[in-house]
Amino acid sequence: MWGSWSSAEEHSIVTIFGWSLGGFIIAMIAVIVGLLAGGPVGRFKVSASSDGASVEADCTRP
């Protein structure tokens, strides 16, 4: 199973694993940023309008 791969097959396998890992990392970053921006925590607010974009942070503690 792990032996006698051609150079082209090895390159394809490494490329597939690389893109999969990259996609996973990007997806996790998107989830984290999404939760920070508008998720249940609610500490950060991001809004965009025709006037521009704004970011607000609320650091009140209970």
N, CA, C and O atoms as a MOPAC input file, in Angstrom:
PM7 MOZYME 1SCF
protein

 N      0.82600 1    -1.20200 1     0.00000 1
 C      0.00000 1     0.00000 1     0.00000 1
 C      0.86500 1     1.25800 1     0.00000 1
 O      0.58400 1     2.19600 1    -0.74600 1
 N      1.91300 1     1.29200 1     0.82600 1
 C      2.70200 1     2.51100 1     0.94300 1
 C      3.94800 1     2.49500 1     0.07000 1
 O      4.74200 1     3.43500 1     0.11000 1
 N      4.12900 1     1.44900 1    -0.71300 1
 C      5.33600 1     1.38300 1    -1.50900 1
 C      5.06300 1     1.47700 1    -2.99200 1
 O      3.92000 1     1.40400 1    -3.44300 1
 N      6.12400 1     1.63900 1    -3.72900 1
 C      6.15700 1     1.65000 1    -5.19500 1
 C      5.18100 1     2.63800 1    -5.82900 1
 O      4.54500 1     2.32000 1    -6.83500 1
 N      5.05700 1     3.83900 1    -5.24800 1
 C      4.27500 1     4.88800 1    -5.89200 1
 C      5.14300 1     5.57100 1    -6.93700 1
 O      6.34900 1     5.72900 1    -6.74800 1
 N      4.53700 1     5.96600 1    -8.01300 1
 C      5.28500 1     6.74700 1    -8.99300 1
 C      5.41100 1     8.18400 1    -8.48300 1
 O      4.70100 1     8.58800 1    -7.56200 1
 N      6.29200 1     8.92800 1    -9.07300 1
 C      6.50000 1    10.31200 1    -8.64700 1
 C      5.23700 1    11.14000 1    -8.83900 1
 O      4.92300 1    11.98500 1    -8.00000 1
 N      4.51900 1    10.91700 1    -9.91100 1
 C      3.27400 1    11.65700 1   -10.17300 1
 C      2.20100 1    11.32100 1    -9.13300 1
 O      1.47300 1    12.20400 1    -8.68000 1
 N      2.10800 1    10.03400 1    -8.75600 1
 C      1.12600 1     9.63500 1    -7.74100 1
 C      1.46600 1    10.23500 1    -6.38200 1
 O      0.57300 1    10.68200 1    -5.66200 1
 N      2.73600 1    10.24700 1    -6.02900 1
 C      3.13900 1    10.85500 1    -4.76000 1
 C      2.80300 1    12.34200 1    -4.74200 1
 O      2.32400 1    12.86400 1    -3.73500 1
 N      3.05200 1    13.00700 1    -5.83800 1
 C      2.74600 1    14.43400 1    -5.93500 1
 C      1.24100 1    14.66700 1    -5.78800 1
 O      0.82500 1    15.60400 1    -5.10700 1
 N      0.42800 1    13.82800 1    -6.41800 1
 C     -1.02900 1    13.96600 1    -6.31000 1
 C     -1.50500 1    13.75300 1    -4.87000 1
 O     -2.36500 1    14.48600 1    -4.38200 1
 N     -0.94900 1    12.75600 1    -4.20200 1
 C     -1.34600 1    12.46300 1    -2.82700 1
 C     -0.97200 1    13.62700 1    -1.90700 1
 O     -1.78500 1    14.05500 1    -1.08700 1
 N      0.24700 1    14.13700 1    -2.04100 1
 C      0.68900 1    15.25100 1    -1.21400 1
 C     -0.15200 1    16.49100 1    -1.49700 1
 O     -0.48900 1    17.23100 1    -0.57300 1
 N     -0.49300 1    16.72600 1    -2.75400 1
 C     -1.32300 1    17.87300 1    -3.11900 1
 C     -2.71500 1    17.75800 1    -2.50400 1
 O     -3.23700 1    18.73600 1    -1.96800 1
 N     -3.31200 1    16.58600 1    -2.57800 1
 C     -4.65000 1    16.38700 1    -2.00100 1
 C     -4.62000 1    16.60100 1    -0.49800 1
 O     -5.47800 1    17.30300 1     0.03800 1
 N     -3.65400 1    16.01300 1     0.19400 1
 C     -3.55600 1    16.20100 1     1.64100 1
 C     -3.26900 1    17.65400 1     1.99800 1
 O     -3.79500 1    18.16600 1     2.98600 1
 N     -2.44600 1    18.31600 1     1.20900 1
 C     -2.12700 1    19.71900 1     1.47100 1
 C     -3.34100 1    20.61800 1     1.32900 1
 O     -3.58900 1    21.46300 1     2.18900 1
 N     -4.10100 1    20.45000 1     0.25500 1
 C     -5.31000 1    21.26400 1     0.06200 1
 C     -6.35700 1    20.94900 1     1.12500 1
 O     -7.07000 1    21.84500 1     1.57600 1
 N     -6.45600 1    19.68100 1     1.53100 1
 C     -7.40900 1    19.31800 1     2.58200 1
 C     -7.04300 1    19.97700 1     3.90600 1
 O     -7.91000 1    20.51500 1     4.59400 1
 N     -5.77400 1    19.93700 1     4.26400 1
 C     -5.32000 1    20.56500 1     5.49700 1
 C     -5.50600 1    22.07600 1     5.43000 1
 O     -5.95100 1    22.69000 1     6.40000 1
 N     -5.17000 1    22.67700 1     4.29600 1
 C     -5.36000 1    24.11600 1     4.13500 1
 C     -6.82100 1    24.51800 1     4.23600 1
 O     -7.15000 1    25.52200 1     4.86800 1
 N     -7.69300 1    23.74400 1     3.62000 1
 C     -9.13000 1    24.02600 1     3.70700 1
 C     -9.64900 1    23.89700 1     5.12100 1
 O    -10.48200 1    24.69300 1     5.55200 1
 N     -9.16600 1    22.90000 1     5.85100 1
 C     -9.57800 1    22.72400 1     7.23800 1
 C     -9.15400 1    23.91300 1     8.09100 1
 O     -9.93300 1    24.40600 1     8.90700 1
 N     -7.92700 1    24.37100 1     7.90400 1
 C     -7.43200 1    25.50600 1     8.68000 1
 C     -8.22600 1    26.76900 1     8.35600 1
 O     -8.58300 1    27.52500 1     9.26000 1
 N     -8.50100 1    27.00000 1     7.08600 1
 C     -9.28200 1    28.17600 1     6.69600 1
 C    -10.69700 1    28.09400 1     7.25600 1
 O    -11.24500 1    29.10100 1     7.70500 1
 N    -11.28900 1    26.91000 1     7.23300 1
 C    -12.63500 1    26.75100 1     7.78100 1
 C    -12.65800 1    27.01500 1     9.28400 1
 O    -13.59000 1    27.64600 1     9.78100 1
 N    -11.65300 1    26.54500 1    10.01200 1
 C    -11.61100 1    26.78200 1    11.44900 1
 C    -11.41500 1    28.25900 1    11.76200 1
 O    -12.01000 1    28.77000 1    12.71100 1
 N    -10.59700 1    28.94600 1    10.98600 1
 C    -10.41700 1    30.39000 1    11.17800 1
 C    -11.72500 1    31.11700 1    10.91300 1
 O    -12.08700 1    32.03800 1    11.64600 1
 N    -12.44000 1    30.70800 1     9.86300 1
 C    -13.72200 1    31.34300 1     9.54100 1
 C    -14.73600 1    31.13000 1    10.66600 1
 O    -15.49100 1    32.04600 1    10.99100 1
 N    -14.76600 1    29.95500 1    11.25500 1
 C    -15.68100 1    29.68900 1    12.36800 1
 C    -15.31900 1    30.54200 1    13.57400 1
 O    -16.20200 1    31.12100 1    14.20600 1
 N    -14.04800 1    30.62700 1    13.89800 1
 C    -13.61900 1    31.42300 1    15.05500 1
 C    -13.94600 1    32.89500 1    14.84900 1
 O    -14.47000 1    33.54600 1    15.75300 1
 N    -13.64100 1    33.42400 1    13.67000 1
 C    -13.93900 1    34.82700 1    13.39400 1
 C    -15.44600 1    35.06400 1    13.40100 1
 O    -15.90500 1    36.09200 1    13.89800 1
 N    -16.21600 1    34.13300 1    12.85800 1
 C    -17.66400 1    34.26500 1    12.86600 1
 C    -18.23900 1    34.27500 1    14.27200 1
 O    -19.14500 1    35.05400 1    14.56600 1
 N    -17.72800 1    33.42700 1    15.13400 1
 C    -18.20700 1    33.41300 1    16.52200 1
 C    -17.81100 1    34.68000 1    17.25800 1
 O    -18.58900 1    35.20200 1    18.05700 1
 N    -16.62100 1    35.17700 1    17.00100 1
 C    -16.20200 1    36.41900 1    17.64800 1
 C    -17.01400 1    37.61000 1    17.15000 1
 O    -17.35100 1    38.50300 1    17.92700 1
 N    -17.32200 1    37.62300 1    15.87800 1
 C    -18.00200 1    38.77800 1    15.28800 1
 C    -19.48500 1    38.81900 1    15.64400 1
 O    -20.00100 1    39.88900 1    15.96600 1
 N    -20.16900 1    37.71300 1    15.59800 1
 C    -21.60600 1    37.78200 1    15.81100 1
 C    -22.18400 1    36.59300 1    16.52000 1
 O    -23.39500 1    36.37400 1    16.47900 1
 N    -21.36200 1    35.83200 1    17.15900 1
 C    -21.83600 1    34.62100 1    17.80100 1
 C    -22.41700 1    34.87600 1    19.17100 1
 O    -22.70900 1    36.01700 1    19.53000 1
 N    -22.58300 1    33.82700 1    19.92700 1
 C    -23.21800 1    33.92700 1    21.23300 1
 C    -22.42100 1    34.74100 1    22.25300 1
 O    -22.98700 1    35.19900 1    23.24500 1
 N    -21.13300 1    34.92700 1    22.02900 1
 C    -20.32700 1    35.67700 1    22.98300 1
 C    -20.70800 1    37.14600 1    22.92700 1
 O    -20.91100 1    37.76900 1    23.96900 1
 N    -20.80700 1    37.71100 1    21.72900 1
 C    -21.28800 1    39.06900 1    21.54200 1
 C    -20.35400 1    40.16300 1    22.00600 1
 O    -20.81400 1    41.27000 1    22.28900 1
 N    -19.08800 1    39.90700 1    22.09300 1
 C    -18.15000 1    40.93700 1    22.53900 1
 C    -17.73500 1    41.85900 1    21.40700 1
 O    -17.37400 1    43.01300 1    21.64100 1
 N    -17.78300 1    41.35900 1    20.19100 1
 C    -17.37400 1    42.15400 1    19.04100 1
 C    -18.55300 1    42.32300 1    18.09200 1
 O    -19.32600 1    41.38900 1    17.87800 1
 N    -18.68700 1    43.51400 1    17.52800 1
 C    -19.72200 1    43.76600 1    16.53200 1
 C    -19.05500 1    44.34600 1    15.29200 1
 O    -18.26300 1    45.28500 1    15.37800 1
 N    -19.38100 1    43.78200 1    14.15800 1
 C    -18.84700 1    44.24400 1    12.89500 1
 C    -20.03200 1    44.62900 1    12.02400 1
 O    -20.97200 1    43.84800 1    11.87500 1
 N    -19.99500 1    45.82200 1    11.45000 1
 C    -21.06900 1    46.24200 1    10.56500 1
 C    -20.49200 1    46.96600 1     9.36600 1
 O    -19.42600 1    47.57800 1     9.43000 1
 N    -21.23000 1    46.87600 1     8.26800 1
 C    -20.80800 1    47.54600 1     7.04300 1
 C    -22.01600 1    48.25600 1     6.44900 1
 O    -23.11900 1    47.71000 1     6.42100 1
 N    -21.80100 1    49.46500 1     5.98000 1
 C    -22.86700 1    50.23500 1     5.34100 1
 C    -22.26400 1    51.02300 1     4.19300 1
 O    -21.08200 1    50.87800 1     3.88000 1
 N    -23.07900 1    51.85700 1     3.56800 1
 C    -22.56600 1    52.65100 1     2.46000 1
 C    -21.55300 1    53.69800 1     2.93500 1
 O    -20.75400 1    54.19100 1     2.13900 1
 N    -21.58300 1    54.03800 1     4.22700 1
 C    -20.62000 1    54.99100 1     4.78200 1
 C    -19.27300 1    54.35200 1     5.08800 1
 O    -18.26900 1    55.05400 1     5.20800 1
 N    -19.23900 1    53.05400 1     5.21300 1
 C    -17.99700 1    52.36000 1     5.52300 1
 C    -18.24600 1    51.20800 1     6.46600 1
 O    -19.39200 1    50.82300 1     6.69700 1
 N    -17.19300 1    50.66400 1     7.00500 1
 C    -17.27500 1    49.53900 1     7.92600 1
 C    -16.87000 1    49.99700 1     9.31900 1
 O    -16.06100 1    50.91200 1     9.47600 1
 N    -17.44300 1    49.34900 1    10.32800 1
 C    -17.08100 1    49.67900 1    11.70100 1
 C    -16.97000 1    48.41500 1    12.53000 1
 O    -17.63200 1    47.41100 1    12.26800 1
 N    -16.11500 1    48.49300 1    13.53300 1
 C    -15.90800 1    47.39100 1    14.46500 1
 C    -16.05500 1    47.94800 1    15.86500 1
 O    -15.40300 1    48.93100 1    16.21800 1
 N    -16.91200 1    47.32400 1    16.66900 1
 C    -17.10700 1    47.75000 1    18.05000 1
 C    -16.76500 1    46.60000 1    18.96900 1
 O    -17.04200 1    45.44200 1    18.65900 1
 N    -16.15800 1    46.92200 1    20.11000 1
 C    -15.80600 1    45.90400 1    21.09000 1
 C    -16.40400 1    46.28500 1    22.43600 1
 O    -16.33800 1    47.44100 1    22.85300 1
 N    -16.98800 1    45.29800 1    23.10900 1
 C    -17.56500 1    45.50300 1    24.42700 1
 C    -16.85400 1    44.59600 1    25.39300 1
 O    -16.90500 1    43.37500 1    25.24800 1
 N    -16.18900 1    45.16900 1    26.38100 1
 C    -15.41800 1    44.35800 1    27.30900 1
 C    -15.97200 1    44.45600 1    28.72400 1
 O    -15.20800 1    44.43400 1    29.68900 1
 N    -17.29400 1    44.56300 1    28.86200 1
 C    -17.89000 1    44.57800 1    30.19400 1
 C    -17.88900 1    43.17600 1    30.76400 1
 O    -18.08900 1    42.19600 1    30.04600 1
 N    -17.66600 1    43.09400 1    32.04100 1
 C    -17.64200 1    41.77600 1    32.70600 1
 C    -18.76300 1    41.73000 1    33.73000 1
 O    -19.08400 1    42.73200 1    34.36900 1
 N    -19.34700 1    40.56100 1    33.87200 1
 C    -20.44900 1    40.43900 1    34.84900 1
 C    -19.99500 1    40.55700 1    36.28400 1
 O    -20.81400 1    40.47400 1    37.19900 1

